[in-house]
């Protein structure tokens, strides 16, 4: 019996020393959710570049919560410290409490806590925008400036959801962070949330990137519901060529206008336009390639893993999270509808020259939303090619979501 008892005590000790003893049912649920998101990223290839690191960060923090632990200080009685470290010079601060001297020994935080500071301080999202700018062609938008209106109209989902969330018990700051999901722009959603409601970063980031990944599923039913077959079949005339000078001046002019009129949006829009200027100027090929590839990839890894690591079971599994996910879907759907309905207005005013489907691309999920608009148009008319026309509202949506973020930050920040 003594041997059996000792064996059981050993097993108990192993269990208590393992990570299993510290996990709760919420952690196990989040582990299952993270595995499902990994499945979507790998098998279904839904936004894998960000959904995969987000899901793995979620998995990691729920298996080993200390990886996101902040640094702390352990107070050790001076006498005890001297006994454990005889002859050692004390390089730590000493505090006296109730007549007893304590050594304040700092304990380092978890790995992801330090990487997360780039999110918390608002560093990673603008750097992501720098890379996006390097990959964006604003030519279709310059060739058809009316696309700005479609990109702006699609941001209506942000503000309607902001109002709705305010009436559902969320604070104004939280409502603003939830509403920005409607812009379908992950870095913008993360940037605004870290400024207004960092406690909601996990569910908002997961909702934003999930809906971006589900654009081909969510948008087509809304587009078909709000348009007729005749409208969807409209063939738009070819866009005019855009000169190199126009492409160089565009990012400079947009930066000046936005920075003067809405300074809160300058970090996002400014970095987006800087990346685009790298691309269009043609004189900084080396840093253009670095910003587009190496820097973009490194920041994407850090951003995804650390944002996912904020989704602990205790913080994520709540009624508030369910409401956020539902409101995010509403924001995205209303934004899509707003773009399509404004496209119908343009169809009427231009006497049938604008296909309303391109308005759906104003939600900013580049380039997937533009591809969806093109695909739905070709289902009605196989000879219809809307991709370049839809790219105008699509890139306008990137600027529009950043401007909407600036408006929210100016009002609520």
N, C-alpha and C positions, 0 to 999 in steps of 0.2 A: 504493500500500500504506500509506503514511504517513497518508493521509486516512482509509482504512478503519480503520486501527489507532486513530487518534484518535477516530473515530466510536464504535468498540466500547468504548473507554475511557470515553467520555461516557455511553454506555448503562449501563456497569458502575457509574459514579458515581451515575447516577440511581437505579439499582436499590438500591445500598447506602444511599442517602439516603431511600428509600421505606420504608414499613412492611413490605413484603414480605420484606425481608432478615432481619427480626427474628422472624418468625413460624415456629413449629414445626408438625409434623404434628398435635400435640395441639390447637394453636390452631385449625387448620382443621376438626378434628372437632367442637370446641366451637361453632364458627361454624355448622356444619351442624345441630347439636343445637338451638342457639338459634333458627335459622330454623324448625325443626320446632315448637318451642314457640310461636313467633309464629303459625304456622299454626293450632295448636290454640286459641290465644287469640282470633284474629281470625275464622277461618273456622268453627270449632266452638264458639266462645264459651265455652270452659272457663275459669272464673274469670278473665276478661280484665282486671279491674281490677288484679290483682296479677301474673298470669302474663305479661301483655304487658310491663310495665316490668322484671320479672325477666329475661325473655328478651332484652330489648334491652340491659339492663346486661351480660348475659353476652356478647352480640354485641360490644358496645363494648369491653370489657376484653380480649377476645381479638383484636380488630383493633388496639387501641392500649393495650397493657399499662401504659404510664406514667400513664394516667388514674387508676390506683389506687396510684401510687407514693407512699410516705411522704416527708415532708420530709427533706432531708439537708444536709450541710455540705461545701463544697468548700474544701480547704486550698490557698491560693495563696501562693507565696513572696513575702514583703513587697517585695523589690526588683522582682519582676515586676509586682506589683500597682501599685507607684508609677509604673513606666514606662507601664503601660496607662491609669492614671488620674492624670496629672500635676496637682499642686496640689489634689487632692481630699482632703477631711478623711475620715480612716478612722473609720467608725462601727461597725466589726465587731471582735469579740474577736481578739486576737493571741496565738498560741501559739508557744513556742520548742521546737524539736525538733532534737536533735543540733547545737545551736549555730546553727540557722537559724530565723529568725522567719517565721511563716506567718500570713496573714490568713484567718480562718475565715468564709467567705462562705456564708450560709444559702441553700439552694435550696428553693423552695416545692414542696409535694407536688402530686399530681394532684387535679383537681376532686372526683372521687368519693371520694378518701381523706378529705377533710374532711366531706363529707356522710355518710360511713360512720360517723363518730364517734357519731352519734345511735343507730346500731345497737349499736356496740361498748359504749357507755356505758349501754345499756338504756333509752334515752329514747323511741324510736319505738314499740315494742310497747305500752307502757302508754297512749300517746296514741291509738293505734289502738283500744285497748279503751275509751277515753273515747268515741270516735265510735260504737263498737258499742253501748255502753250507751245512747246517745241513740236508737238505732234498734231497741232491744229492748223487747218487751212481756213482762214477767214475769207477766202476768195468768194464763195457763194453768198456770204452775208454782204460783202462789199458790192457785189454785182447786183444784189437785190436788197437794198436797205429796208424795204418794207418787212423783211424777215424779223427785224428788231421788234416789230409790233407783235408778231406771233410768239416770239420768245418771251416778251413781257406778259402777254395774255395767259400763257401757261403757268405763270407764277401765282395766279389767283388762288390756286390750291393752298399755297403757303399761308396766305392771310385769312382765308375762310377757316382753315383748320386751326389757326391761331385763335380766332374768335371762339370757335367751338370748344377747344380745349380749355379756354378760360372759363367758360360756363360749366365745365365738367369737374371743376374743383382743383385744377392745376393752377399754380401761380402764373403770373404773366410771363416770367422768365422761362418757366418750364413749357408753357404754351408756345412761346416763340421757338424754342428748341424743337418741339414736336412738329410745329408747322413747317419748319425748313425741310423736313423729309419730302415734302411735296415738290421740292426742286429737283429731286432725283439726282443729287450730286453728293456723293459720299464725303469727300473732303470738306465741302461747305457745311454739311450737317455736323460733322465732327468739330469743326472750328467754332461754329455758333454754340453748340452744346457745351463745349469746354468753357466758353465765356459766360453763358447764361445759366446752365443747369448741369454741371459736371456729374452730379449724382445719377443722371439719366443717360450717361454716355453709352453704356452697354446696350440697353434695349433700342435706343435710337440708332446707333450704328448698325446693329443687326437688321433692324427694320429697313433702314435706308438702302443697304447693299442687297438685301433680299429682294426688295421691290425693283431695284435696278436690274437684278438678274432675271426677274420675272416679267420684264417689259414685253417680250413676245407673247406672253399669256394674258396679261392684264389689259394691254392697250387695244388689240384688235376688236374685241366685243364692243368697247366704248366707241371706237371709230365707226364701226358699222351701224351702231344704234343711232348715231347722230348725223349720219350722212346718207344720201340716196345713191343708188347705183350710178346715176348720171353724174353726180358730183365726184364720185370715186374714180370715174373713167376719164376725167379731164386730163388731157395731155398738155403740159405746159411747154412754152417755147424755150429754146436753149438760152442759157445765161450768157451775158456778154463777157468777153475776155477782160481780165483784171490786170492792170499793169503792175510792174514791180514797185514802182514809186507808191502806188496806192497801198500796196501790202505793207510797205515800210512805214508809211505815215499813219496807217490805221492804229497799230498798238500805241504809238506815241500820243495820238489825239485822244484815244479812249482813256489812257492813263491820266492825262491832264484833266479831262472833263470829270472823271469819276473822283479823282483825288481832291479836286476843288469843290465839287458839289456834295460828295458823300465820303468824307475821309475814312469812315469806319470800314468801307469796302476796299480801301486802297491796298492793304496787304495781299488780299486774294487777287483782285483784278490786276494790281501792279505786277505781281509775280507771273500771272498768266500772260500778260502782255510782254513782259521781259523775255519769257521763253519764246514767244512768237516772234519777237524782234531778232532773237538769236537765229531763228530759222530763216526769216525772210531777208535779213541783211546780207547773208552769204559771206560774211567776213570773219566769223568766229566759229568756224567749223568744229574745232576741237572742243570748245566748251559747250557748243550746241549738242554734240554727240554725247558728252558726259552728262549733261542735264537730262537728255532724252532717255539715256540708257542706264548707266551705272548709278547716278544719283537717284533717279526715279525708282530704280529697283530696290536700292538700299532703304530709302525712306518708306517705300511700300511695305517692305518686310517689317520694319520697326513699327509703323503705324498700325498695320493689321494685327500683329501679335499682341501689342500692348492694349489696343482698343478691345480686342477679344478678352483679354485678361481682366477687364473691368466687370465682365459678366459673371460674377460669382453667383452661386445658387441663392444665397441669402438676399442679394440685391436684385436679382433678375426675376425670381419667381414670386410675382405678386399681381394683384388685380390691376395695379397701376401699369405694369408692363403689358398686360393684355389690352388695356385701353390705348396705350401708346402704339402698339402694333396695328390696332384697328384704325386709329386716327391717322397713322402713317399711310395706310392703304387708301383711306378717304382722301387725304391730301394729294396723293399721287393720281388718283382717279379724277378728282376735280381739276387738277392741273392739266391732265390730258384732255378732259372735256372742254376746259377753257380755251386751250389752243385750237381744238377742232372747231368750236363754235365761232371763234374769231376768224378762222379760216373760211367758214361759211359766209361771214360778213364780207370778207375780201372777195369771195366768189361772186357774191351779188353785186358789189360795187364795181368789180372789173368785168362784169357781164360774162362770167364763166371762164375767165382766163387763169384763175387760181384754183388748184385742187385743194379742198379743205383738209385732206389727209396730212398735208405737210405741217399743219398746225400742231399735230400731236407730238412732233419731234421737239417742240419748244420746251419740253420738260428736262432737257439737258443730259439725259443718259446717252453720251456720245460714244460710238456712232450707232449704237443699237437701235435707238428710237428712230433714227433716219432710215435704217435698214427695214424696220417694221413698216414704216409708212410706204416705202418703196414696194415691199412685198404685198401689202394689202391692195395697193393700186394695181399691181400686176395681176392680182387675182381677178379683177374686173376687166382689165385691158392688158393682155400680155405684152403689147408693144409700148406700154407706158413705163417710162423710166424717171422716177421721182427722186432718186437718191441725192443728186446734187442740189435739187431744189429744197429737199428736206434738210440738207446739211446747213443751210442758212439759218432757219429757226433753231436747229440743234445747237450750233455754236453760240447763237444769240441767247439760248437758254442757259449756257454756262455763265455768260456775262450777267444775264438776268438773275440767276440764283445768287450770284455773288453780290449783286446790287441789293437784292431783297435781304440778304444776310446783313449787309451794311445798314439798311433801314431798321431792321430789328435790333441790331446792336446800338444804333443811335437812340432809339426810343427806350429800350429796356436795359442797356448795358450801364 
